[in-house]
Amino acid sequence: MTRLILDSIMITGFVAAMMLLIEYVNVLSDGRWSQRLARGRFGQYVLASLLGAVPGCLGSFTVVALYSHGAVSFGAVVAAMIATSGDEAFVMLALIPKAALALTATLCVLGILAGIAVDLAAGKRSRAWPLCTALVLHPEEQTRLLSPAQVIEQWKNCTAARGILAVTLMLFAGAICAGQIGPPEWNWIRASLLTVSVASLLVVLTVPDHFLDQHL
């Protein structure tokens, strides 16, 4: 039961951190990357299938984070879930590497085809997501990294949102380093979790209040 709770915290924390980073990258690029991704529906299926094919579950969680903000369609989520083998991919690559690669390639193709079919069947509903707004930009956007003096000034007048997010991400990163959350041993999954959490923490530490208030 304890392991289940810790895994749930890991998944929730990773998806939340990825959503924060996706928002930040979208603002830094003035929305160009998300607009290009939204226009290229076939590219969504390919990207989602490749992320799903990555051993482990982090790639699939990333696709879910993209979908939650309307950056990819529901068909792309289906493509990722069909292409993924989860943690079992590590076992297959160790025991039957050639068969595992062939199976992964086949699942990627099937995922792309299934994603196309699902979106064609769903029509406009394929982009529906009732719990989260789409990636948006505001005319007054100023979310580039602030100067050290501006960062210090913001922390002198720290908002509740910034303080809570910063402490939560610090605890999350600390739990990952201690092996309480995620894999008990150091591997690429644990390193990825730590990298995403630290990157999210840097965003929270340096962005203006507008980003935290309006985008999160």
C-alpha positions in Angstrom: 0.0 0.0 0.0 2.8 2.4 0.9 4.6 1.6 -2.4 1.3 2.4 -4.3 1.0 5.8 -2.6 4.7 6.7 -3.3 4.3 5.6 -7.0 1.1 7.8 -7.2 3.1 10.8 -5.8 5.9 10.2 -8.3 3.5 10.1 -11.3 1.5 13.1 -10.1 4.7 15.1 -9.4 6.2 14.2 -12.7 3.1 15.1 -14.7 2.7 18.4 -12.8 6.3 19.3 -13.3 6.1 18.5 -17.0 3.0 20.7 -17.4 4.8 23.6 -15.8 7.8 23.2 -18.1 5.6 22.8 -21.2 3.8 26.1 -20.2 7.2 27.8 -19.7 8.7 26.6 -23.1 5.5 27.7 -24.8 5.8 31.2 -23.4 9.5 31.5 -24.1 8.9 30.5 -27.7 6.0 32.9 -28.1 3.7 29.8 -28.7 5.5 28.9 -32.0 6.4 25.3 -30.9 2.8 24.4 -29.8 1.3 26.0 -32.9 3.6 24.0 -35.1 2.8 20.9 -33.2 -1.0 21.5 -33.4 -0.9 22.0 -37.2 1.1 18.9 -37.9 -1.3 16.2 -36.7 0.7 13.3 -38.2 3.8 14.7 -36.4 1.8 14.4 -33.2 1.3 10.7 -33.7 4.9 10.1 -34.6 6.2 12.1 -31.6 3.7 10.4 -29.2 4.6 6.9 -30.5 8.3 7.6 -30.0 7.8 8.9 -26.5 5.6 5.9 -25.7 8.3 3.6 -27.0 10.9 4.9 -24.6 11.4 2.2 -21.9 9.5 3.0 -18.7 6.5 5.3 -18.3 8.0 8.8 -18.4 7.4 9.2 -22.1 3.8 8.3 -21.8 3.3 10.7 -18.9 4.8 13.5 -21.0 2.3 12.9 -23.8 -0.5 13.1 -21.1 0.9 16.4 -20.0 0.9 17.7 -23.6 -2.7 16.5 -24.1 -3.9 18.1 -20.8 -3.1 21.5 -22.3 -4.5 20.7 -25.8 -1.0 20.6 -27.4 -1.8 17.1 -28.9 -5.0 15.3 -29.8 -6.6 12.3 -28.0 -5.4 10.1 -30.9 -1.8 11.0 -30.0 -2.4 9.8 -26.5 -3.8 6.5 -27.9 -0.7 6.2 -30.1 1.6 6.6 -27.1 -0.3 4.1 -25.0 -0.2 1.5 -27.8 3.5 2.0 -28.5 4.5 1.8 -24.8 5.6 -1.4 -23.1 6.3 0.4 -19.8 8.9 -1.0 -17.4 8.6 -4.4 -19.1 10.6 -3.0 -22.0 13.8 -3.2 -19.8 13.2 -6.9 -19.2 12.6 -7.6 -22.9 15.6 -5.6 -24.0 17.8 -7.5 -21.6 16.5 -11.0 -22.5 15.3 -10.7 -26.1 16.8 -7.5 -27.6 16.2 -8.2 -31.3 12.6 -9.3 -30.7 12.0 -6.4 -28.3 13.2 -3.8 -30.9 11.0 -5.5 -33.6 8.0 -5.5 -31.3 8.6 -1.8 -30.3 8.8 -0.8 -34.0 5.6 -2.7 -34.8 3.8 -1.1 -31.8 4.9 2.3 -33.0 3.4 1.8 -36.4 0.2 0.4 -34.9 0.1 3.3 -32.5 0.3 5.8 -35.4 -2.4 4.0 -37.3 -4.7 3.8 -34.2 -4.1 7.4 -33.4 -5.2 8.5 -36.9 -8.3 6.2 -36.7 -9.3 7.5 -33.3 -9.1 11.2 -34.3 -11.0 10.5 -37.5 -13.7 8.8 -35.5 -13.8 11.4 -32.8 -13.7 14.5 -35.1 -13.6 17.8 -33.2 -14.0 16.0 -29.9 -10.5 14.6 -30.2 -9.1 17.8 -28.6 -11.6 18.1 -25.8 -10.2 18.4 -22.3 -12.6 19.8 -19.7 -10.2 20.1 -16.8 -7.5 22.3 -18.2 -7.2 25.4 -20.5 -5.2 25.3 -23.6 -1.7 26.8 -23.9 -2.3 30.5 -24.0 -0.2 33.7 -24.3 -1.0 37.1 -22.9 0.0 40.5 -24.4 2.0 41.4 -21.3 4.0 38.2 -21.2 7.4 38.8 -19.5 8.5 35.4 -18.3 12.1 35.3 -19.4 14.6 34.7 -16.6 14.7 37.7 -14.3 17.9 39.4 -13.2 19.3 38.4 -9.8 18.1 41.7 -8.3 14.6 41.1 -9.6 14.5 37.5 -8.3 15.6 38.7 -4.8 12.9 41.4 -4.9 10.2 38.9 -5.8 11.3 36.6 -2.9 11.1 39.5 -0.5 7.5 39.8 -1.4 6.9 36.0 -2.0 3.4 35.0 -2.9 1.7 31.9 -1.4 1.8 30.2 -4.9 5.6 30.6 -5.3 6.4 29.6 -1.7 4.2 26.5 -1.8 5.4 25.4 -5.2 9.1 25.9 -4.3 8.9 24.0 -1.0 6.9 21.2 -2.7 9.4 20.8 -5.5 12.3 20.9 -3.1 10.7 18.1 -1.0 10.0 16.2 -4.2 13.6 16.5 -5.5 14.9 15.5 -2.0 12.7 12.4 -1.9 14.0 11.4 -5.3 17.6 11.8 -4.2 17.0 9.8 -1.1 15.3 7.0 -3.1 12.0 7.4 -1.3 10.2 8.3 -4.6 11.0 6.6 -7.9 13.6 3.8 -8.5 15.6 2.9 -5.3 18.8 2.7 -7.4 20.4 5.4 -9.6 19.4 4.9 -13.2 18.2 7.0 -16.1 14.6 7.1 -14.8 15.7 8.4 -11.4 18.0 10.9 -13.2 15.2 12.1 -15.4 12.8 12.6 -12.5 15.4 14.6 -10.7 16.3 16.7 -13.8 12.6 17.5 -14.4 11.9 18.4 -10.8 15.0 20.7 -10.5 14.2 22.4 -13.9 10.7 23.0 -12.6 12.1 24.4 -9.4 14.3 26.8 -11.3 11.3 28.0 -13.2 9.3 28.6 -10.0 12.3 30.5 -8.5 12.9 32.8 -11.4 9.6 33.6 -13.3 7.5 36.6 -12.6 4.3 36.3 -10.5 2.3 36.7 -13.6 3.4 33.3 -14.9 2.5 31.5 -11.7 -0.8 33.3 -11.3 -2.1 33.1 -14.9 -0.5 29.9 -16.2 -0.6 27.5 -13.3 
